[in-house]
């Protein structure tokens, strides 16, 4: 999946997208575009040109003249909430083999190289290291609180402001949200004045609530997007399903960028479905149920809403398994 996404983003679509966005970033450190900034102090102009191109390409789908794609962009960013949350929950769980210092750079790389390129490799490398059966792998209340705090201020608020006011500054800030989220998680213990006992108290109830909130938000955004499409299934498929053919000559920068985002979404949520199935299902019947729900649920409530249900189920099973393990011991 990573190879397919990389070929689509950087071989099939990148040349026409570069040509289409040429007015944005055709000269390092020039004055032709608001995205032309000294991101690295002007010391690495070639790298700064790449950063400018990434920000400019993403920015075109947020501009007023790209309102045709607004339902998809809103739906996509709302669904990404589960993509941001799940790895954090798994990394801060007791006994996890995923460190935060590994996760944040991976998510930051996904912003630059697309999540569709990075995420399948990430899940393959770590899938077999995550706990399937619970042996006390609950998450502490302190870690759960830090996740809710960091995601609320580091992703949710930034995304809402981005969608309402897509300024250059907000576009740049959204691109680095993994660093913001990681920084807030590290800072939370220092900002919190609660007792230290919560770091030894299970916080699964907060994670349940977080997944429930993701479900509500994703479902609401998805239904609103469907409303704007007159609840047309054909339009919904056109909005979410990526094209298999090469871009049409003359496609706008927004159309080309949406093509990349559609492929990005397919690979991100597809890999998360596979991971959720592997980690949650205990039988062939359950695997069929999970995959079927993810496919049907993505149409009904959006991919973020569908996946949040499955990851909520995994969290519930881990807690029940941990309680049973504790009783046996």
N, C-alpha and C positions, 0 to 999 in steps of 0.2 A: 504493500500500500504506500509506503514511504517513497519507493522508487517511482511509482505511478504519479504521485502527487508532485514529486520533484521535477519529473519530466514535463508535466502539464504546466507548472508554475514558472520554471526557469528555461524551458526549451520551446514549448509550444506557444505559451502566452507572453513570456517576458519580452521577446523582441518587439512585437506590435505594441505592447504596453509601454515599453521604453520610448518607442517612436511617438506614441500618442501623448505621453506626458513630457515630451521634450521641452516644451516651454517652461515647465516647472523647474527642472534641474539640469540644464544643459551646460552649465559652467560652474565648476567648484567655487564656492564662496562668492558667487556673483550676487547681483541685486535684482535678478529677474523674477524671483519668487519669494513669497513670505516664508517658505520652508527652507530657504537658503540661510542657514545659521551656522555659527561657529560652535557646533555641537561638542567638539573636542578641542576647543580653544584655537582652532585654525591650524593646528599642528599636523593634522592628517587629512588634507583636503579630499583625497580620493575616497577615504572612508566616509567623510562627511557628505560627499555626494551620494553615496549609497544610502545613508541614513535619510537624506533629503528625499531621495526617490521613494523610499518605503513610506515615509510620512505623506508625501504628495499623492502617491497611488491610493493609499487608504482614504485620504481626505476627499478624493473626488466623489466617492459614493455617499458622502455626508453633506454635500453642497445642495443648495435649493434646486439647482437645475437637474439633480439626480433623484427627484422625488418619486419617480417611477419605481425605484428600488428601495424606497424607505421601508415598506412593510417587511421585506426580507432582512434588511440590515437591523431593524429593531428586534425582529424575531431571533436572528442569529446571535446578537449580543446578549439578549436575555437568556438564551439557551446556553451560552458559554459560561454562565454562572456555575453550572454543575461541573463543567470542565475545570474551572478554577478551584472548586471546593474539594472534589474527591481526592486529588493527590495530596492536598494539605491534610485532610482527615487521616489518610493512610500513613502519611509521614510522621504525624504527631501521635499516632496510636502507640500504646505501650508495647515494646518489643518489636517495633517496626524496623525493617531493614532499609528504609528510605530516609536519608537525612535531609533536613531543610536546606543545608548548604549545597546539596546536589540538586534538589528539586527546583529551587528558585532560578539557578542558571539555565536549567532545562526549559522552564517555562519562558524565560527571557529569550532563549534561542528560538523558541517556537514563535515568538512575536516577529523575529527577523526572517526566519526561514519558512514560516507558516507552521501551524500546529499539525497540519496534515503530513508534513515531512518528518517532524520530530516525534510526535506522540506515539505512532506505532512502534518505533524503535524503543522508546521509553517503556512502554507496556511490556514488550517482549523481554527486555532485560530484567524487568522487576516482577513480572507476573508470577513467576514461580517462587519468588521470595516473599510474597505477601501471604499472610495467614489465611488459609481456607477454613480450617476448623479452629474454633475459639479455644484458646488455652490461657485465658486471662487477658486477651488483647482488647481491652476496653480503652477508652480515651478519657483522660482525667478532665474534671470540670474546668480546671485552669487552662488546659490546652484547648478545650472546646470553646471557652470564652475568648481566647486569643484568636481563634479562627474566625468566629463570628465578628469580632471587633475589626480584624484586619480586612476581611472580605467586604464588610459593610462600607468602611471608609476607603479601602484601597482599590475596590473594584466596582461595587454597586453605585456609590455616589459619583465616582469618576465617570462611569458609563452613562448615568442619567444626565449629568451635566454635558457630556460629550454629545449625546443625542439631541438635547435641547439647544445647546449653543456650541456647535462644532468649530470652535476657533482653532487657530494653529497651535496655541499653547495647550489646549485640551487634547488635541490629536496627538501631540508629542507625549503628553502625560499619560494618555491611555496606552501608548505603545510600551511604556516602561512600567505598567501597573504591577508586574510580578515583583519588581524591586520594591515598590511601595508596600505591597502586601507582605513581603518578607521582612521589611524593616519594621512594620507595625507589629508583626508577631514577636519579633525580638524585643521591641520596646514595651509591649503590653505588660509583662511582669513588673516593669519599673514604673509604669503609669498607674497600675492597679493598686488600690489600698486595702484589698480584701485579705483575709487571713491566708496563710500558706496551706491550710488543710485542704483547700479545694484542689490542690495539685495531686492529692491522694484520694479524691472522691470521684466516682464515675460521673462523666458528663454527657452520657449518651442521649439524655433527654434534650440537651441543647442541639445536638447533631440531628436528632429526629425533627426538631422544630425548624432547623435550618433547611433540611431537605424538603420539609412541608412548604416552607416559604418559597423555595426555589420552584416547587411544583406550581404553587399558586401564581407566582410571577410569570413563569414561562407559559402557563396555560392562558392567563389573561392576555399577555402580549400576543400569543399565537392566535387566539380567537379574535383579537382586535385586527391582526393582520389579515385573517380570513374575511372579516367584515369588510375591510377595504378592497378585498378581491371579490366581493359579492358571494362569498362562500362557494366559489367555483373550484372544484377539484382539479380541473385542467390548469387553471391559473396557479393553484398551489403547487402542482407538480412542476410547472414551468419555473416557479419561484425557487424551489429547493433542489430539484434534480439537475446536476451539472450536465452540460453538453458533452457528448462524446466526440464531436467533430472539432476541427480547427476553427479558430475565430473567423468571423466573417470580415472581409476587408471593409474598412470604414467604420467598424465598431467604435463607439465612444470609449474614452478611458474608463468611465463608470461601468459600462457593460463588460469590459475586459476584467476589471477588478472584481466585479460581482461573480464572474466566471471562476476566478481563483477562490473567492470566498465560498462558492458552492462546492467546489472540490474539497476545499479545506474542511467544510462542515461535514461532508460525507465521510471523509477519512477520520476526522476527530471523533464524531459520534459513533461511527462504525467500530472503531477500535475500542471505545469505551463500552459499547454493547458487548463486544467479545470478552473484554476484561470482566465486566459485571457478570456475564454468564459463567465464565470460568470460576469466579470467586464465590458465587452465590448458589448456583444450581448444584443439587446433590444427586440428580437422576436425569435420565434422558427426557423424561416428561417435563421436568422443571426447565430444562434447557429450551425445549420447544416453546413452553409458556413464556419464558423471558424474551426469546427472540421474537416470537409473535407479538407480544405486548409492545416491544420496542418499535417494531415496524408499524403496527396499527396505532399505537399511542403517539408516535411521532406525527402522524396525520391529524389525530384528534386534539392533542394537547401540546404538540411541539416536541422536538427531540430532548430538550432540557427537562420538560415535565415528565416524559416517559422514562428517561434514565434516572431521574431523582427518585422515582418509585422503587426501582430495582436496587439502587444503592441504599435507600432507606431499609429495604428488606434485608440486605446484607448486614447492616448495622444492628438490626433487631436480632438476627441470628447469632451474631458474634456475642451480643450481650447475654442472650439465653444460654449459649454454649459456655460462656464464662461462668455463669451462675451454676450451671450443672457441674462444671469442672470443679468449682469451689466446694460444692456439696459432696462430691466424691472424695475430695481430699480432706 
